[in-house]
Amino acid sequence: MKPESLGVFLKTRRDRVTPVDVGLRTYGTARRVPGLRREELAQLAGVSAGYYTRLEQDQATTASPQVLDALARVLCLDAAETAHLHNLARRPATPRMSRPDPERPHPRVLALLNSLNETTPALVLGRRGDVLAWNGAGHSLIAEHVDFDAPEDPERRPSIPRMFFLDSHTRALHRNWAELARVHVAYLRLTTGRYPGDGRLAELIGELAMHSDEFASLWAAGDVADCTVGPMHLRHPTIGDVDVTYQVWLQPDSPDHRLEVYIPQDAASADALRLLPR
């Protein structure tokens, strides 16, 4: 997959902002672009049209944090999108790719995982969505068709993004699959901005785009998000329909590793979770 550039991201965001969104009057005239014109965005951000055009065409060598923040304000970017904008501005035009060593969960993250009651499903995710560890309830809830010991072997670790788009069991499990699929893709895009030289991440995105038209379509949309909390509506083959909220906890000394905990949304779901095999 070709790395996303600052210019491409700016263009996709500009297309989504209408004149009405930023208080511009169009006087009913026909427009050839779906969103703001380049010169309109440049004026609102306080930069020259020529400079903004060079940014969008990836011809400008630098962009100050102040300029990026001004563009983010006009483009109505949220915190995750603004962080991604800054990451793209800092990345080299042709990132040098490498294959990082397999990730190892930090002992403090594992200690927190082990401290949870076994009725609380939880797992530890790496930066690319690989499962680094899980408790019995987390394994049974999310991937009971996968060997429990798989996360211990870097070559066999379950990949949540890969399972989401390429594994029929995972797709059937999630009643709100489409919603969660968008979140997974948006988070992967945020991660590519943070780690532009991660060859393993680039390979994962290329694999998913090649084998899943749905992933390729969502990736082309350009959405960015930091998935920290949200609903999961499951149709579990053992305990039936369950509604949970996923909550992500980060550790300051291992920010790449995310402890994801699943909390029941109602009493019926809480009772069902107690029936999960461990």
C-alpha positions in Angstrom: 0.0 0.0 0.0 1.3 3.5 -0.9 1.8 5.5 2.3 -0.8 8.2 2.9 0.5 11.7 2.4 -0.3 15.0 4.1 -1.8 16.2 0.8 -4.1 13.3 0.3 -5.4 13.6 3.8 -6.0 17.3 3.4 -7.9 16.7 0.2 -10.2 14.1 1.6 -11.0 16.3 4.6 -11.5 19.4 2.5 -14.0 17.5 0.4 -16.1 16.8 3.5 -16.5 20.4 4.7 -19.2 22.5 3.1 -19.3 26.3 2.9 -22.3 26.2 5.3 -20.2 24.3 7.8 -17.8 27.2 8.1 -20.3 30.0 7.7 -19.6 30.9 4.0 -22.4 32.1 1.7 -22.5 30.6 -1.8 -25.3 32.8 -3.2 -26.8 29.7 -5.0 -23.9 29.5 -7.5 -23.0 26.1 -8.9 -19.9 24.5 -7.4 -17.5 22.0 -9.0 -16.1 20.6 -5.8 -18.0 18.7 -3.1 -16.5 20.7 -0.3 -14.5 23.8 0.2 -12.4 25.3 -2.6 -8.7 25.5 -1.9 -8.7 29.2 -1.9 -11.6 29.3 0.6 -9.8 27.0 3.0 -6.6 28.9 2.6 -8.3 32.2 3.4 -10.1 30.9 6.4 -6.9 29.4 7.8 -4.9 32.5 7.2 -2.4 31.2 4.6 -1.9 32.0 1.0 -3.8 30.0 -1.6 -0.5 29.1 -3.3 1.1 27.8 -0.2 -2.0 25.7 0.7 -2.0 24.3 -2.9 1.6 23.2 -2.5 0.7 21.5 0.8 -2.1 19.6 -0.8 0.1 18.6 -3.8 2.8 17.5 -1.4 5.2 20.1 -2.8 5.7 22.1 0.4 8.7 21.0 2.5 7.4 22.1 5.9 4.2 23.1 7.7 4.4 24.8 11.1 2.3 23.5 14.0 0.4 26.8 14.0 -0.5 26.4 10.3 -1.6 22.8 10.9 -3.8 23.8 13.8 -5.4 26.5 11.7 -6.1 24.0 9.0 -7.5 21.5 11.5 -9.8 24.2 12.9 -11.3 25.1 9.5 -11.6 21.4 8.5 -13.4 20.7 11.8 -11.0 17.9 12.7 -11.4 16.2 16.0 -8.4 15.4 18.4 -7.5 12.1 16.6 -7.7 13.6 13.2 -5.6 16.6 14.3 -3.0 14.3 15.7 -2.9 12.4 12.5 -2.5 15.6 10.5 0.6 16.5 12.6 2.0 13.0 12.3 1.7 13.2 8.5 3.4 16.6 8.4 6.4 15.2 10.3 6.8 11.9 8.4 9.4 11.7 5.6 8.2 11.7 2.0 9.4 8.1 1.6 9.5 6.4 5.0 12.2 3.9 5.6 10.5 0.6 6.3 11.7 -2.0 8.8 10.2 -5.0 10.5 10.1 -4.4 14.2 10.7 -7.2 16.7 7.7 -9.1 17.9 5.9 -7.2 20.6 6.0 -8.3 24.2 3.3 -7.2 26.7 4.6 -5.1 29.5 4.6 -6.9 32.9 2.4 -4.1 34.4 -0.2 -4.6 31.7 -0.1 -8.3 32.3 -0.4 -7.8 36.1 -3.5 -5.6 35.5 -5.0 -8.2 33.2 -4.4 -10.9 35.8 -6.0 -8.8 38.5 -9.3 -8.8 36.8 -12.0 -11.2 37.9 -12.4 -14.1 35.4 -16.0 -13.0 34.8 -14.6 -9.8 33.2 -13.5 -10.5 29.7 -10.3 -8.7 28.7 -7.3 -8.9 26.4 -4.1 -7.0 25.6 -3.6 -5.6 22.1 -0.4 -4.5 20.4 -0.1 -1.5 18.1 -1.3 -3.5 15.1 -4.2 -5.1 16.8 -2.4 -8.4 17.6 -3.6 -10.2 20.7 -0.7 -10.3 23.1 -2.6 -11.9 25.9 -6.1 -12.5 27.1 -7.9 -14.0 30.1 -10.2 -17.1 29.8 -13.3 -15.0 29.6 -11.9 -12.7 27.0 -10.8 -15.6 24.8 -14.2 -17.3 25.2 -16.1 -14.1 24.3 -14.1 -13.0 21.3 -12.4 -16.0 19.8 -13.3 -19.3 21.3 -12.5 -20.9 17.9 -8.8 -19.9 18.3 -6.3 -21.8 20.5 -6.1 -20.1 24.0 -2.3 -20.3 23.9 -2.0 -18.7 20.4 -1.0 -15.2 21.7 2.1 -16.7 23.3 3.6 -17.4 19.9 4.4 -14.3 17.8 3.8 -16.4 14.6 0.4 -17.6 15.7 -1.0 -14.5 17.4 -4.5 -13.7 16.5 -4.9 -10.3 14.6 -8.1 -8.6 15.5 -8.2 -6.6 12.2 -7.4 -9.7 10.2 -10.0 -11.7 11.9 -12.6 -8.9 11.5 -12.3 -8.9 7.7 -11.1 -12.3 6.8 -12.6 -14.7 9.4 -16.2 -15.7 9.0 -16.6 -16.7 12.7 -15.6 -13.2 13.8 -18.0 -11.6 11.4 -20.9 -13.7 12.5 -20.1 -12.9 16.1 -20.7 -9.1 15.8 -24.2 -7.9 15.2 -22.8 -4.4 14.7 -20.0 -5.6 12.5 -20.2 -2.6 10.1 -19.9 0.0 12.8 -16.9 -1.8 14.4 -15.2 -2.4 11.1 -15.1 1.3 10.4 -13.6 1.9 13.9 -10.9 -0.7 13.3 -9.9 0.8 9.9 -9.9 4.3 11.3 -7.6 3.3 14.2 -5.2 1.5 11.8 -4.9 4.7 9.8 -4.1 6.6 13.0 -1.5 4.0 13.8 0.1 4.4 10.3 0.7 8.1 11.0 2.4 7.3 14.3 4.6 4.5 12.9 5.2 5.3 9.2 8.1 2.9 9.0 6.4 -0.2 10.5 6.8 -2.7 7.7 4.6 -5.3 9.5 1.8 -2.7 9.7 2.1 -1.9 6.0 2.0 -5.6 5.2 -1.2 -6.1 7.2 -2.9 -3.2 5.5 -1.8 -4.4 2.1 -3.1 -7.9 2.9 -6.5 -6.7 4.1 -6.9 -4.4 1.1 -6.0 -7.2 -1.3 -8.4 -9.8 0.2 -11.3 -7.7 1.5 -13.1 -5.3 -0.8 -14.9 -3.9 2.3 -11.6 -3.1 4.0 -10.3 -1.4 0.8 -13.4 0.7 0.5 -13.2 1.8 4.1 -9.5 2.5 3.8 -10.1 4.7 0.8 -12.6 6.8 2.8 -9.7 8.1 4.9 -11.4 8.1 8.3 -9.2 8.5 11.4 -10.3 7.6 15.0 -8.8 6.5 18.3 -11.1 3.7 19.5 -11.2 3.9 23.3 -14.8 3.1 24.1 -17.9 1.9 22.3 -20.7 -0.7 22.1 -20.3 -4.3 20.9 -23.4 -6.2 20.2 -22.6 -9.9 20.0 -24.4 -13.1 18.9 -22.3 -15.6 20.7 -22.6 -19.3 19.7 -22.5 -20.5 23.3 -24.3 -17.8 25.4 -26.5 -16.1 22.8 -27.0 -12.3 22.3 -24.8 -10.2 24.6 -24.4 -6.4 24.7 -21.1 -5.1 26.1 -19.1 -1.9 26.1 -15.4 -2.1 25.2 -13.2 0.2 27.2 -9.5 0.6 26.4 -6.9 1.4 29.2 -3.4 2.6 28.3 -0.3 2.4 30.4 2.1 5.4 30.3 5.2 3.2 30.0 3.8 1.1 27.2 1.4 3.3 25.2 1.4 0.9 22.3 -0.3 -1.8 24.4 -4.0 -1.5 25.1 -5.8 -3.4 27.8 -9.4 -3.8 26.4 -12.1 -4.7 28.9 -15.6 -5.7 28.1 -18.3 -4.5 30.5 -21.9 -5.8 30.2 -24.5 -3.2 29.3 -27.4 -4.8 31.2 -28.2 -7.4 33.7 -29.0 -10.1 31.1 -25.7 -9.6 29.5 -23.9 -9.8 32.9 -25.6 -13.1 33.6 -24.7 -14.4 30.2 -21.0 -13.5 30.7 -20.9 -15.6 33.8 -21.8 -18.7 31.7 -18.7 -18.3 29.4 -16.4 -21.3 29.5 -13.0 -20.5 31.0 
